[in-house]
Amino acid sequence: MDSCAPNNFGASQKLVALAQQLRQYKPPPIPFDDDNKEQKLEESAGKLVSQLGFAESVTPVAQQPPERFRPKRAAVLICLFEGDSGEFRVILTKRSSKLSTHSGEVSLPGGKADETDANDAETATREAKEEIGLDPSLVNVVTCLEPFLSKHLLRVIPVIGILSNKKDFNPSPNAAEVEAVFDAPLEMFLKDENRRSEEREWMGEKYLIHFFDYEMNDEKYQIWGLTAGVLIRAASIVYQKPPAFLEQNPKTKVPRVVKKDTKMP
């Protein structure tokens, strides 16, 4: 069974059209670099909230034969619904301020795959239920995007699902993990408004990290790192246009051996 097989569902005409469009999406292949066959890569167990995250196809660390690069797998849910003004919106979470790592940061629902998960879609929807009480039966998965690599070299699969009726979803966040559940317009991740970027360097190569400032119900949120990277890509695919700003990814070679504590800065 396809890990992101679409379901039939009843929804607005706009959501139905979006589902049909996304079902045609094919992630780009991940290239191999045969000159690096001797490199041995070992994954590190990272968090899904990461300061950094790039599409795997543009990240040289992944340009290895499959038998050389076997990172742990995870999935996040990009749950889209139609807003009151007809715009596409995405459900996001703010992590609990009591967590020891990445406290108070914005993320997409998701987590590491369990051995019992049938596919990436099941991982993403299971984690969304555990984190925010989103019933998987309300989410109609239509496609998966290409894998992203987190700062700790965790392979993260973005799964796009459609919530046909937002009123059916009554958030019940897991207080141990999630402080708030909110939503944002997907198209904002293509705009240069309320956005800034920082240039970083890794092994002599420069790249950009994007930060989006968003306010809802008098609450201010900052969306950045892996979450921002995934949403920029998702918005580009949904709206079929590139962002209004430069995306700059690292193009450097990786070290000969990537150990368990190796990470991108």
ABEGO torsion letter per residue (X at the ends): XBAABBBBBBBBAAAAAAAAAAAABBBBBBBBBAAAAABBBBBBBBBABBABBBBAAABAAABBBAAABBBBBBBBBBBBBBBAAGBBBBBBBBBBAABABGBGBBBBBEEBBBAABABAAAAAAAAAAAAAGBBAAABBBABBBBBBBBAAGBBBBBBBBBBABAAABBBBBBAAABABBBBBBAAAAABABGBBBBBBBBGGBBBBBBBBBBBBGGBBBBBBEAAAAAAAAAAAAAAGBBBABBBBBBABBBBABBBAABBBX
